[in-house]
Amino acid sequence: MLRHEFQPGRLIVGVFLTASGIAYAGDAGGLWTTEWFAVIPVMVVGLFLAGVTASLTRAIRRRRAPEN
């Protein structure tokens, strides 16, 4: 299995996208009611947090990178 670097920004986007999917799945299953516009603020917050996390991750990795 090929190894790759951990990207926490993508993890955050995945968590918020999964939460949005669960909200709509619960609505489709009749467990609760989800308005059509409910996912918009959830995804905006998720994308914002992912962007901040990705920026911080890049800054930390650039700072710790060995000099050639």
C-alpha positions as CSV (number, residue, x, y, z in Angstrom):
1,M,0.0,0.0,0.0
2,L,1.4,3.4,-1.0
3,R,1.8,5.9,1.8
4,H,0.7,9.4,1.5
5,E,0.9,12.5,3.7
6,F,-2.0,13.2,6.1
7,Q,-4.1,16.2,4.9
8,P,-6.3,17.3,7.8
9,G,-8.2,19.9,5.7
10,R,-9.6,17.1,3.6
11,L,-10.6,15.2,6.7
12,I,-12.6,18.2,8.0
13,V,-14.4,18.6,4.6
14,G,-15.2,14.9,4.7
15,V,-16.7,15.2,8.2
16,F,-18.9,18.1,7.4
17,L,-20.0,16.5,4.1
18,T,-20.8,13.3,5.9
19,A,-22.8,15.3,8.5
20,S,-24.8,17.0,5.7
21,G,-25.5,13.6,4.1
22,I,-26.7,12.2,7.4
23,A,-29.0,15.1,7.9
24,Y,-30.6,14.5,4.5
25,A,-30.7,10.7,5.0
26,G,-32.5,11.2,8.3
27,D,-35.0,13.5,6.5
28,A,-35.5,10.9,3.7
29,G,-36.0,8.2,6.3
30,G,-38.6,10.2,8.1
31,L,-36.7,10.5,11.4
32,W,-36.7,14.3,11.3
33,T,-37.3,17.2,9.0
34,T,-34.4,19.0,7.3
35,E,-35.0,22.1,5.4
36,W,-33.4,22.3,1.9
37,F,-31.2,25.3,2.9
38,A,-29.9,23.7,6.1
39,V,-26.7,22.3,4.5
40,I,-25.5,25.7,3.1
41,P,-24.3,27.1,6.4
42,V,-22.9,23.7,7.5
43,M,-20.8,23.4,4.3
44,V,-19.7,27.1,4.4
45,V,-18.4,26.6,7.9
46,G,-16.8,23.3,7.0
47,L,-15.0,24.7,3.9
48,F,-13.8,27.7,6.0
49,L,-12.4,25.5,8.7
50,A,-10.8,23.2,6.1
51,G,-9.2,26.2,4.4
52,V,-7.8,27.5,7.7
53,T,-6.6,24.0,8.7
54,A,-4.9,23.5,5.3
55,S,-3.2,26.9,5.5
56,L,-1.9,26.1,9.0
57,T,-0.7,22.7,7.9
58,R,1.1,24.1,4.9
59,A,2.8,26.7,7.1
60,I,3.9,24.2,9.7
61,R,5.2,21.8,7.1
62,R,7.1,24.5,5.2
63,R,8.7,25.7,8.5
64,R,9.7,22.1,9.5
65,A,11.0,21.1,6.0
66,P,14.7,20.3,5.9
67,E,16.9,22.8,4.0
68,N,18.6,21.4,0.9
